[in-house]
Amino acid sequence: MSHLLEPVAIFACGCLLIHAGRAYARATTVLLSATTLMLGVTLGTVLCQRIGQ
């Protein structure tokens, strides 16, 4: 039974890494989306000011 301990531990670590990667990817996607939105708003404001002048 002890020979199964190492493969099970590796499998568990792999599962944890996959879940952590998904959470990290989700957080990165949200951050990039927010950054894109803010950049779009800023560029829109600058363009509106230039057109208005």
Secondary structure, DSSP 8 states (H G I E B T S, - for coil): -GGGHHHHHHHHHHHHHHHHHHHHHHHHHHHHHHHHHHHHHHHHHHHHHHHH-
